[in-house]
């Protein structure tokens, strides 16, 4: 009995130490910064960050370092992952969580293809499941991995005012899934009202589906009509890259996303 108690105590102590060491390592990474050379790379690859308020830059640096410590970026189809790729993808992923406690807890891998890649898609017609091959520029799987085309990731990050950004899109899906389902409703902020979120997004999604069905031009990409989860992801792209347009056309969506991310990109572009 005494031996059992001793072994139990040792096991508990070992577990406690590992937990403590992990928390200490996380804290060190979050407190660490980027070099001037790394910021030069980000300036070229993700010019959107030039608008980020100074008080958020330290947070972004620490979260980029935490992300790159946790997540392995793997090149596919012969692609060699470079520092530029790592910093660009990590910075954009971390922009979504820079001012909140949300984190990609289960993500361990990002697969990076040179360009668009083929993916299997399962379609259910109510009776039979059909499989087809589609060409994609990005994918997000529940609990990871994220799959990206580097060509599109780089081009869209560098053209940061067009409202298209596959990295922001796929990592928005990752955040969405933290609620347990990728359904367009992520884990909301502590003081955020679920009812207000639902009313704003449901009404905006219905308007969007109607507009797309009529062939009307919308500020939110037509792909958002595919479902609430895609509407949320494309709205996130617009929120960061064209906040003025989103605020003008869908002010309640802008307001809800501003609460979710605790960010006000409309103020950045006006500064």
KOLKE-396293 format. One record per residue: residue number from 1; residue in three letters; x, y, z of N, C-alpha, C, O in turn. Coordinates in steps of 0.02 Angstrom, whole numbers. Last residue first. Layout:
BEGIN
NUM ALA X Y Z X Y Z X Y Z X Y Z
...
This chain:
BEGIN
271 UNK -325 2781 -2006 -270 2812 -1968 -219 2843 -2015 -170 2872 -1992
270 UNK -414 2710 -2078 -426 2782 -2073 -369 2818 -2040 -365 2879 -2043
269 UNK -375 2582 -2066 -369 2611 -2133 -382 2686 -2132 -363 2721 -2178
268 UNK -402 2561 -1929 -333 2556 -1954 -327 2593 -2021 -280 2630 -2032
267 UNK -538 2567 -1915 -498 2622 -1887 -427 2621 -1912 -395 2673 -1917
266 UNK -573 2447 -1972 -596 2508 -2004 -557 2568 -1979 -544 2615 -2017
265 UNK -525 2350 -1883 -485 2366 -1942 -509 2428 -1981 -471 2458 -2018
264 UNK -530 2324 -1732 -568 2374 -1770 -529 2394 -1832 -503 2450 -1835
263 UNK -553 2180 -1626 -513 2219 -1672 -558 2267 -1710 -617 2253 -1720
262 UNK -607 2069 -1563 -583 2125 -1523 -534 2168 -1563 -481 2189 -1539
261 UNK -666 1969 -1633 -593 1973 -1637 -563 2026 -1592 -503 2028 -1582
260 UNK -802 1992 -1596 -772 1925 -1594 -696 1929 -1590 -665 1896 -1548
259 UNK -822 2128 -1622 -827 2102 -1553 -792 2035 -1546 -758 2022 -1497
258 UNK -805 2127 -1759 -762 2170 -1719 -763 2148 -1646 -712 2149 -1612
257 UNK -909 2044 -1796 -840 2020 -1805 -791 2062 -1765 -742 2036 -1739
256 UNK -1017 2129 -1764 -1010 2065 -1731 -939 2037 -1737 -912 2009 -1689
255 UNK -992 2238 -1851 -993 2249 -1778 -984 2182 -1741 -948 2180 -1691
254 UNK -1003 2179 -1978 -940 2210 -1957 -938 2216 -1881 -887 2200 -1851
253 UNK -1138 2145 -1970 -1087 2092 -1976 -1019 2119 -1956 -982 2086 -1920
252 UNK -1195 2270 -1964 -1204 2225 -1907 -1154 2167 -1910 -1131 2144 -1858
251 UNK -1163 2329 -2090 -1134 2356 -2028 -1141 2310 -1968 -1098 2309 -1924
250 UNK -1142 2293 -2235 -1166 2249 -2182 -1139 2271 -2115 -1097 2237 -2085
249 UNK -1096 2404 -2311 -1149 2359 -2337 -1181 2316 -2283 -1241 2303 -2284
248 UNK -1001 2472 -2232 -1052 2509 -2269 -1111 2465 -2289 -1169 2486 -2284
247 UNK -921 2372 -2180 -957 2416 -2133 -1013 2453 -2169 -1066 2464 -2140
246 UNK -869 2320 -2299 -911 2278 -2257 -952 2321 -2209 -1012 2309 -2199
245 UNK -795 2431 -2344 -850 2405 -2385 -897 2362 -2343 -958 2366 -2351
244 UNK -701 2446 -2241 -746 2502 -2258 -807 2476 -2296 -864 2496 -2282
243 UNK -629 2326 -2240 -674 2341 -2185 -723 2397 -2200 -780 2397 -2176
242 UNK -561 2230 -2327 -602 2285 -2352 -653 2305 -2298 -713 2301 -2309
241 UNK -484 2141 -2248 -455 2171 -2309 -495 2230 -2337 -466 2274 -2368
240 UNK -556 2100 -2135 -487 2121 -2128 -461 2160 -2189 -421 2206 -2182
239 UNK -685 2076 -2186 -676 2114 -2124 -605 2141 -2118 -596 2199 -2099
238 UNK -664 1989 -2292 -683 2058 -2306 -671 2102 -2245 -649 2159 -2251
237 UNK -633 1871 -2220 -587 1897 -2270 -601 1972 -2282 -554 2012 -2281
236 UNK -752 1855 -2146 -689 1868 -2111 -637 1897 -2159 -601 1943 -2141
235 UNK -840 1823 -2247 -850 1886 -2212 -787 1905 -2173 -770 1964 -2169
234 UNK -795 1698 -2279 -783 1751 -2328 -795 1819 -2297 -764 1869 -2317
233 UNK -835 1630 -2160 -764 1632 -2180 -750 1688 -2231 -699 1722 -2225
232 UNK -977 1646 -2156 -934 1672 -2102 -862 1680 -2126 -832 1732 -2113
231 UNK -1009 1579 -2274 -1026 1650 -2266 -983 1681 -2212 -957 1736 -2221
230 UNK -971 1451 -2242 -933 1487 -2293 -948 1561 -2291 -904 1602 -2305
229 UNK -1066 1423 -2144 -995 1417 -2127 -951 1454 -2178 -901 1484 -2160
228 UNK -1189 1436 -2210 -1171 1484 -2157 -1097 1482 -2140 -1068 1534 -2124
227 UNK -1159 1410 -2389 -1182 1388 -2323 -1160 1438 -2270 -1116 1479 -2284
226 UNK -1141 1467 -2512 -1137 1394 -2507 -1162 1368 -2440 -1184 1311 -2435
225 UNK -1131 1602 -2513 -1198 1575 -2518 -1199 1499 -2512 -1253 1469 -2509
224 UNK -997 1633 -2520 -1028 1633 -2455 -1099 1606 -2455 -1125 1587 -2402
223 UNK -966 1647 -2651 -955 1581 -2622 -986 1576 -2552 -1001 1521 -2529
222 UNK -977 1782 -2679 -1035 1739 -2693 -1028 1670 -2662 -1078 1637 -2648
221 UNK -906 1886 -2552 -898 1842 -2610 -958 1795 -2617 -986 1771 -2567
220 UNK -982 2035 -2507 -959 1970 -2484 -959 1923 -2543 -1008 1920 -2580
219 UNK -1037 2131 -2586 -971 2145 -2558 -940 2081 -2532 -880 2072 -2534
218 UNK -1112 2074 -2741 -1113 2082 -2668 -1042 2095 -2642 -993 2073 -2672
217 UNK -1212 2090 -2883 -1145 2097 -2855 -1151 2110 -2780 -1191 2152 -2758
216 UNK -1339 1970 -2923 -1319 2037 -2903 -1248 2035 -2874 -1227 1986 -2845
215 UNK -1400 1853 -2959 -1342 1874 -2998 -1318 1944 -2981 -1281 1974 -3020
214 UNK -1499 1805 -2882 -1520 1851 -2934 -1461 1875 -2977 -1470 1912 -3025
213 UNK -1425 1729 -2793 -1473 1695 -2836 -1497 1739 -2893 -1515 1713 -2946
212 UNK -1359 1830 -2725 -1320 1786 -2769 -1367 1750 -2818 -1350 1740 -2876
211 UNK -1469 1882 -2653 -1431 1923 -2700 -1392 1881 -2750 -1392 1896 -2810
210 UNK -1506 1771 -2574 -1554 1801 -2622 -1517 1841 -2675 -1532 1836 -2734
209 UNK -1390 1754 -2498 -1413 1700 -2541 -1462 1727 -2594 -1458 1707 -2652
208 UNK -1390 1878 -2430 -1336 1860 -2475 -1357 1805 -2524 -1343 1810 -2583
207 UNK -1502 1872 -2350 -1497 1925 -2401 -1445 1907 -2454 -1455 1918 -2513
206 UNK -1464 1762 -2270 -1523 1758 -2313 -1521 1811 -2368 -1537 1797 -2425
205 UNK -1352 1819 -2206 -1344 1761 -2249 -1404 1754 -2296 -1395 1740 -2355
204 UNK -1412 1921 -2132 -1364 1938 -2184 -1354 1880 -2233 -1348 1890 -2293
203 UNK -1492 1845 -2044 -1523 1893 -2089 -1476 1910 -2147 -1498 1913 -2205
202 UNK -1392 1771 -1977 -1446 1737 -2014 -1478 1783 -2064 -1491 1764 -2121
201 UNK -1311 1871 -1919 -1284 1827 -1971 -1339 1791 -2010 -1332 1781 -2070
200 UNK -1401 1937 -1830 -1362 1974 -1880 -1340 1928 -1937 -1349 1944 -1996
199 UNK -1452 1833 -1751 -1498 1875 -1790 -1460 1911 -1846 -1484 1915 -1902
198 UNK -1332 1780 -1694 -1375 1740 -1736 -1421 1781 -1780 -1429 1767 -1839
197 UNK -1285 1891 -1620 -1244 1860 -1673 -1289 1822 -1721 -1285 1831 -1782
196 UNK -1390 1911 -1531 -1374 1963 -1579 -1332 1936 -1637 -1343 1953 -1695
195 UNK -1382 1788 -1460 -1443 1806 -1497 -1429 1859 -1550 -1452 1854 -1606
194 UNK -1258 1793 -1399 -1270 1742 -1449 -1331 1760 -1492 -1331 1748 -1552
193 UNK -1161 1931 -1365 -1229 1905 -1360 -1244 1856 -1417 -1242 1875 -1475
192 UNK -1007 1936 -1279 -1043 1939 -1342 -1110 1903 -1335 -1115 1850 -1304
191 UNK -918 1931 -1177 -974 1977 -1169 -1017 1981 -1232 -1060 2025 -1237
190 UNK -828 1834 -1225 -858 1827 -1159 -920 1870 -1151 -970 1849 -1121
189 UNK -857 1793 -1399 -822 1827 -1346 -862 1824 -1281 -922 1812 -1282
188 UNK -902 1627 -1458 -906 1699 -1456 -867 1728 -1397 -847 1691 -1351
187 UNK -846 1505 -1562 -852 1522 -1491 -850 1597 -1485 -801 1629 -1505
186 UNK -938 1529 -1718 -880 1510 -1677 -895 1521 -1603 -949 1543 -1585
185 UNK -1043 1481 -1832 -1049 1512 -1766 -991 1489 -1722 -995 1435 -1693
184 UNK -1027 1411 -1948 -1035 1484 -1953 -1044 1519 -1887 -1052 1580 -1886
183 UNK -1002 1280 -1923 -1070 1298 -1943 -1081 1372 -1950 -1138 1395 -1956
182 UNK -919 1158 -1876 -902 1212 -1923 -968 1232 -1956 -987 1207 -2008
181 UNK -930 1123 -1702 -957 1115 -1769 -933 1173 -1813 -928 1230 -1789
180 UNK -857 1156 -1592 -878 1087 -1598 -908 1071 -1666 -911 1013 -1686
179 UNK -801 1278 -1586 -865 1271 -1552 -890 1199 -1553 -939 1183 -1520
178 UNK -694 1270 -1668 -680 1266 -1596 -744 1259 -1556 -742 1238 -1498
177 UNK -732 1295 -1798 -738 1227 -1774 -723 1220 -1700 -738 1168 -1670
176 UNK -700 1430 -1815 -770 1410 -1815 -778 1341 -1783 -825 1330 -1745
175 UNK -562 1421 -1824 -592 1453 -1766 -665 1433 -1759 -689 1420 -1704
174 UNK -553 1356 -1949 -524 1325 -1889 -554 1355 -1825 -570 1318 -1779
173 UNK -613 1451 -2031 -646 1386 -2021 -618 1351 -1960 -656 1319 -1922
172 UNK -514 1547 -2024 -580 1563 -1997 -620 1499 -1986 -656 1493 -1936
171 UNK -417 1481 -2093 -409 1485 -2021 -472 1511 -1987 -482 1499 -1927
170 UNK -467 1496 -2223 -461 1429 -2194 -451 1431 -2118 -475 1386 -2083
169 UNK -467 1640 -2236 -527 1600 -2246 -522 1532 -2210 -567 1513 -2173
168 UNK -335 1679 -2220 -385 1702 -2172 -448 1660 -2176 -479 1645 -2125
167 UNK -288 1611 -2336 -263 1594 -2269 -313 1616 -2215 -331 1578 -2171
166 UNK -354 1670 -2444 -367 1599 -2429 -342 1580 -2360 -371 1536 -2328
165 UNK -430 1811 -2473 -372 1788 -2435 -385 1718 -2410 -421 1707 -2362
164 UNK -495 1952 -2548 -486 1879 -2556 -423 1858 -2519 -369 1884 -2532
163 UNK -499 2088 -2545 -551 2052 -2509 -547 1976 -2516 -592 1941 -2492
162 UNK -403 2170 -2595 -452 2142 -2643 -506 2102 -2609 -555 2082 -2641
161 UNK -300 2219 -2522 -359 2261 -2525 -413 2233 -2571 -462 2266 -2586
160 UNK -180 2150 -2525 -219 2147 -2464 -281 2192 -2464 -311 2203 -2411
159 UNK -91 2061 -2607 -143 2107 -2631 -196 2111 -2576 -249 2080 -2580
158 UNK -20 1973 -2526 14 2033 -2551 -34 2084 -2580 -20 2144 -2579
157 UNK -114 1874 -2505 -89 1912 -2448 -55 1977 -2471 -62 2029 -2438
156 UNK -131 1826 -2634 -187 1859 -2602 -166 1898 -2540 -196 1949 -2524
155 UNK -5 1771 -2663 -34 1823 -2706 -88 1861 -2669 -92 1923 -2674
154 UNK 10 1674 -2559 56 1730 -2567 26 1787 -2606 29 1845 -2585
153 UNK -98 1587 -2580 -86 1617 -2515 -43 1680 -2521 -58 1732 -2492
152 UNK -79 1547 -2712 -136 1588 -2696 -129 1622 -2628 -151 1679 -2619
151 UNK 44 1476 -2696 35 1527 -2748 -22 1574 -2730 -14 1635 -2732
150 UNK 17 1383 -2595 61 1439 -2581 53 1494 -2633 55 1553 -2616
149 UNK -134 1319 -2545 -94 1332 -2605 -49 1391 -2590 -74 1445 -2575
148 UNK -155 1222 -2395 -152 1286 -2431 -113 1280 -2496 -65 1242 -2501
147 UNK -243 1148 -2264 -207 1136 -2327 -211 1200 -2368 -265 1228 -2376
146 UNK -236 1107 -2094 -254 1156 -2144 -212 1142 -2205 -153 1126 -2200
145 UNK -282 944 -2022 -237 998 -2040 -272 1053 -2081 -330 1046 -2100
144 UNK -382 1004 -1881 -324 1004 -1925 -322 943 -1969 -357 894 -1955
143 UNK -504 1000 -1819 -445 981 -1779 -381 977 -1820 -332 948 -1798
142 UNK -576 983 -1977 -588 989 -1905 -529 961 -1867 -506 905 -1880
141 UNK -481 1058 -2107 -512 999 -2078 -521 1010 -2003 -480 1042 -1971
140 UNK -487 1163 -2241 -478 1161 -2169 -516 1102 -2142 -577 1095 -2153
139 UNK -404 1210 -2391 -450 1167 -2355 -435 1173 -2281 -379 1186 -2260
138 UNK -375 1296 -2547 -368 1288 -2475 -420 1241 -2447 -474 1233 -2476
137 UNK -395 1288 -2679 -337 1329 -2658 -327 1325 -2583 -276 1348 -2557
136 UNK -441 1141 -2775 -450 1189 -2721 -386 1231 -2712 -331 1212 -2734
135 UNK -538 1043 -2880 -475 1080 -2874 -485 1137 -2824 -532 1176 -2830
134 UNK -611 882 -2847 -616 954 -2858 -547 986 -2849 -504 958 -2815
133 UNK -682 730 -2886 -619 765 -2876 -629 839 -2893 -654 855 -2947
132 UNK -813 645 -2796 -786 679 -2855 -722 715 -2836 -709 729 -2778
131 UNK -929 523 -2747 -862 551 -2738 -840 584 -2802 -847 556 -2857
130 UNK -1088 512 -2672 -1048 514 -2732 -981 547 -2717 -978 595 -2679
129 UNK -1201 415 -2582 -1144 461 -2577 -1102 455 -2640 -1082 400 -2659
128 UNK -1377 406 -2595 -1312 380 -2613 -1259 435 -2605 -1272 493 -2620
127 UNK -1481 482 -2535 -1482 409 -2536 -1413 380 -2545 -1391 336 -2508
126 UNK -1450 613 -2532 -1504 591 -2490 -1509 515 -2485 -1537 488 -2438
125 UNK -1337 636 -2601 -1400 656 -2633 -1461 634 -2594 -1517 636 -2619
124 UNK -1185 696 -2548 -1241 653 -2530 -1304 679 -2564 -1321 737 -2556
123 UNK -1019 694 -2599 -1083 727 -2607 -1138 677 -2592 -1139 622 -2620
122 UNK -854 722 -2555 -909 675 -2550 -975 714 -2552 -986 760 -2513
121 UNK -708 755 -2642 -767 784 -2611 -823 732 -2612 -837 702 -2664
120 UNK -531 760 -2642 -592 721 -2648 -650 755 -2611 -641 781 -2555
119 UNK -431 878 -2730 -457 853 -2667 -521 813 -2681 -559 829 -2726
118 UNK -285 951 -2800 -345 910 -2808 -366 881 -2740 -324 863 -2699
117 UNK -231 1123 -2786 -222 1051 -2778 -289 1015 -2786 -342 1045 -2779
116 UNK -139 1267 -2838 -202 1233 -2825 -192 1158 -2827 -150 1132 -2863
115 UNK 35 1257 -2789 -23 1291 -2818 -86 1255 -2799 -88 1218 -2750
114 UNK 121 1190 -2698 146 1246 -2739 89 1288 -2768 95 1350 -2770
113 UNK 46 1166 -2534 58 1144 -2604 85 1204 -2644 72 1261 -2626
112 UNK 66 1128 -2369 72 1182 -2417 90 1154 -2486 143 1122 -2494
111 UNK -18 1089 -2223 9 1062 -2285 9 1117 -2338 -42 1149 -2349
110 UNK 10 1106 -2056 -15 1142 -2115 20 1114 -2176 81 1114 -2179
109 UNK -24 1030 -1900 5 1025 -1966 -30 1072 -2015 -92 1077 -2016
108 UNK -89 1044 -1780 -18 1025 -1777 15 1028 -1846 76 1027 -1850
107 UNK -222 1103 -1685 -188 1106 -1750 -114 1091 -1741 -80 1121 -1700
106 UNK -288 1112 -1567 -278 1045 -1595 -239 1045 -1660 -225 991 -1687
105 UNK -291 1250 -1534 -264 1201 -1487 -247 1135 -1519 -197 1103 -1502
104 UNK -278 1391 -1583 -285 1330 -1624 -257 1270 -1586 -205 1242 -1604
103 UNK -370 1502 -1474 -308 1473 -1500 -323 1408 -1537 -374 1375 -1525
102 UNK -428 1651 -1393 -439 1594 -1438 -373 1568 -1464 -325 1606 -1474
101 UNK -413 1766 -1323 -383 1706 -1293 -394 1644 -1337 -372 1590 -1319
100 UNK -369 1906 -1432 -415 1865 -1392 -377 1805 -1362 -318 1796 -1375
99 UNK -291 1970 -1524 -315 2010 -1466 -367 1972 -1425 -405 2003 -1387
98 UNK -252 1879 -1621 -201 1921 -1590 -226 1955 -1527 -187 1968 -1482
97 UNK -319 1792 -1700 -322 1779 -1628 -277 1826 -1589 -264 1815 -1530
96 UNK -298 1829 -1830 -367 1815 -1809 -373 1808 -1733 -427 1819 -1706
95 UNK -161 1835 -1839 -198 1898 -1841 -269 1887 -1816 -298 1931 -1784
94 UNK -120 1704 -1850 -118 1735 -1783 -153 1802 -1781 -172 1825 -1728
93 UNK -131 1682 -1987 -169 1641 -1940 -174 1675 -1872 -227 1674 -1841
92 UNK -36 1776 -2030 -107 1784 -2048 -152 1743 -2002 -205 1767 -1982
91 UNK 81 1724 -1975 59 1792 -1957 -14 1802 -1973 -51 1833 -1934
90 UNK 92 1597 -2035 83 1603 -1963 56 1672 -1943 12 1677 -1900
89 UNK 110 1633 -2170 52 1594 -2150 39 1601 -2075 -18 1610 -2054
88 UNK 232 1709 -2162 171 1735 -2193 109 1699 -2168 61 1731 -2147
87 UNK 324 1623 -2100 305 1686 -2068 240 1714 -2096 198 1738 -2059
86 UNK 329 1516 -2193 312 1505 -2123 287 1569 -2091 235 1570 -2058
85 UNK 371 1580 -2311 307 1545 -2308 284 1537 -2236 226 1550 -2220
84 UNK 496 1628 -2273 445 1675 -2296 376 1643 -2291 328 1675 -2270
83 UNK 566 1512 -2247 551 1556 -2190 495 1605 -2210 453 1622 -2168
82 UNK 491 1382 -2349 542 1431 -2332 521 1472 -2272 464 1468 -2249
81 UNK 471 1216 -2400 444 1270 -2359 500 1317 -2337 551 1295 -2310
80 UNK 474 1158 -2559 516 1167 -2500 491 1228 -2461 490 1283 -2487
79 UNK 370 1047 -2647 380 1115 -2622 424 1115 -2560 412 1076 -2514
78 UNK 339 919 -2691 406 945 -2703 420 1015 -2678 475 1040 -2686
77 UNK 208 899 -2648 223 899 -2720 290 933 -2735 297 969 -2784
76 UNK 217 1002 -2500 191 945 -2538 207 954 -2612 219 1010 -2635
75 UNK 290 1048 -2344 283 1059 -2416 260 995 -2451 282 940 -2433
74 UNK 221 1083 -2190 250 1030 -2231 237 1045 -2305 180 1055 -2325
73 UNK 241 1158 -2039 221 1171 -2108 258 1123 -2153 320 1123 -2155
72 UNK 186 1118 -1880 235 1104 -1931 206 1118 -2000 152 1094 -2017
71 UNK 154 1211 -1734 128 1187 -1799 186 1176 -1848 229 1219 -1856
70 UNK 220 1258 -1619 168 1206 -1614 153 1172 -1680 140 1112 -1682
69 UNK 306 1357 -1658 331 1305 -1614 284 1245 -1612 305 1188 -1605
68 UNK 225 1438 -1732 277 1402 -1767 311 1349 -1724 340 1302 -1750
67 UNK 142 1487 -1627 114 1450 -1683 168 1408 -1717 157 1349 -1731
66 UNK 234 1559 -1550 198 1502 -1521 170 1457 -1576 175 1396 -1572
65 UNK 270 1658 -1642 321 1612 -1616 289 1550 -1585 314 1494 -1594
64 UNK 146 1721 -1657 180 1692 -1716 231 1640 -1692 236 1585 -1720
63 UNK 128 1768 -1528 84 1716 -1553 111 1683 -1617 100 1624 -1629
62 UNK 228 1866 -1518 228 1808 -1474 186 1751 -1500 205 1693 -1495
61 UNK 186 1955 -1621 252 1923 -1623 253 1860 -1580 275 1807 -1602
60 UNK 61 1999 -1573 66 1960 -1635 132 1923 -1640 133 1865 -1660
59 UNK 99 2070 -1459 56 2011 -1453 61 1967 -1514 66 1905 -1509
58 UNK 171 2173 -1521 205 2127 -1475 165 2063 -1466 193 2008 -1464
57 UNK 68 2237 -1592 123 2204 -1627 160 2155 -1583 180 2101 -1606
56 UNK -29 2310 -1530 -43 2240 -1544 16 2202 -1574 13 2141 -1581
55 UNK 14 2440 -1522 4 2404 -1459 -12 2330 -1469 -9 2291 -1421
54 UNK 12 2483 -1655 76 2468 -1623 67 2426 -1560 107 2382 -1546
53 UNK -111 2412 -1763 -92 2459 -1711 -29 2436 -1674 -19 2376 -1663
52 UNK -76 2370 -1931 -90 2345 -1864 -68 2395 -1811 -11 2419 -1814
51 UNK -39 2407 -2055 -93 2445 -2025 -108 2424 -1954 -147 2456 -1919
50 UNK 53 2314 -2094 78 2383 -2085 25 2427 -2051 42 2478 -2021
49 UNK -13 2199 -2120 11 2209 -2052 40 2278 -2040 49 2298 -1983
48 UNK -35 2198 -2256 -91 2216 -2213 -67 2232 -2142 -96 2274 -2108
47 UNK 77 2141 -2316 75 2214 -2307 16 2238 -2264 18 2294 -2239
46 UNK 154 2011 -2306 88 2025 -2278 83 2100 -2264 84 2121 -2206
45 UNK 279 2011 -2373 231 1956 -2384 160 1972 -2360 112 1949 -2389
44 UNK 348 2127 -2334 342 2109 -2404 286 2059 -2417 249 2065 -2466
43 UNK 337 2125 -2197 318 2185 -2233 308 2172 -2307 266 2203 -2339
42 UNK 391 2002 -2165 319 2012 -2158 295 2074 -2195 240 2076 -2222
41 UNK 526 2032 -2190 492 1980 -2229 416 1990 -2226 382 1987 -2277
40 UNK 545 2127 -2090 555 2146 -2161 520 2096 -2207 488 2115 -2256
39 UNK 528 2049 -1978 478 2100 -1993 485 2125 -2065 435 2142 -2097
38 UNK 645 1974 -1987 580 1940 -1993 524 1990 -2008 478 1974 -2045
37 UNK 739 2075 -1966 739 2039 -2030 672 2003 -2041 646 2001 -2097
36 UNK 714 2109 -1835 701 2159 -1888 698 2126 -1956 658 2145 -1999
35 UNK 633 1969 -1754 691 2009 -1772 670 2061 -1826 617 2056 -1856
34 UNK 502 1959 -1632 530 1944 -1698 589 1990 -1711 594 2044 -1682
33 UNK 496 1900 -1459 483 1945 -1515 511 1919 -1581 539 1864 -1584
32 UNK 408 1818 -1323 465 1827 -1368 446 1869 -1428 387 1874 -1447
31 UNK 300 1789 -1248 336 1849 -1229 394 1864 -1277 425 1917 -1273
30 UNK 259 1668 -1297 214 1725 -1304 248 1791 -1288 227 1844 -1312
29 UNK 367 1590 -1255 356 1601 -1326 311 1662 -1337 324 1703 -1382
28 UNK 349 1592 -1116 411 1619 -1145 401 1634 -1220 424 1686 -1244
27 UNK 224 1529 -1105 231 1598 -1083 293 1630 -1113 291 1688 -1134
26 UNK 258 1401 -1149 209 1440 -1186 216 1514 -1168 214 1557 -1212
25 UNK 347 1363 -1048 371 1368 -1117 324 1410 -1158 346 1451 -1199
24 UNK 259 1362 -939 315 1407 -939 342 1418 -1010 359 1474 -1030
23 UNK 171 1260 -976 145 1328 -967 202 1379 -969 194 1433 -997
22 UNK 260 1153 -975 226 1171 -1037 199 1243 -1034 204 1281 -1082
21 UNK 295 1148 -842 347 1162 -892 316 1185 -958 341 1229 -992
20 UNK 171 1114 -784 203 1178 -767 254 1197 -820 257 1255 -841
19 UNK 153 987 -841 103 1040 -852 134 1109 -839 124 1155 -878
18 UNK 263 921 -789 256 929 -861 207 984 -878 218 1023 -925
17 UNK 234 929 -652 293 962 -678 287 973 -753 304 1027 -779
16 UNK 118 852 -644 116 922 -626 175 961 -654 168 1018 -676
15 UNK 170 727 -681 119 759 -722 116 834 -709 111 874 -755
14 UNK 257 708 -573 283 710 -641 234 744 -688 253 785 -730
13 UNK 166 705 -467 217 757 -469 246 765 -539 257 820 -562
12 UNK 93 592 -500 59 656 -496 109 713 -500 96 764 -533
11 UNK 193 496 -488 160 506 -552 126 574 -554 128 609 -605
10 UNK 224 507 -352 275 523 -402 244 536 -470 265 581 -506
9 UNK 102 466 -297 126 534 -284 178 555 -335 179 611 -359
8 UNK 99 334 -341 46 381 -361 68 453 -352 56 495 -395
7 UNK 210 283 -276 209 285 -349 156 333 -375 167 368 -424
6 UNK 165 297 -143 226 332 -165 226 339 -241 241 392 -268
5 UNK 55 213 -142 46 284 -129 106 325 -152 99 380 -179
4 UNK 118 90 -168 68 116 -215 58 192 -206 54 229 -255
3 UNK 195 77 -54 228 83 -119 180 113 -170 199 155 -211
2 UNK 95 63 42 140 120 45 174 132 -21 181 189 -43
1 UNK 41 -60 0 0 0 0 43 63 0 30 111 -37
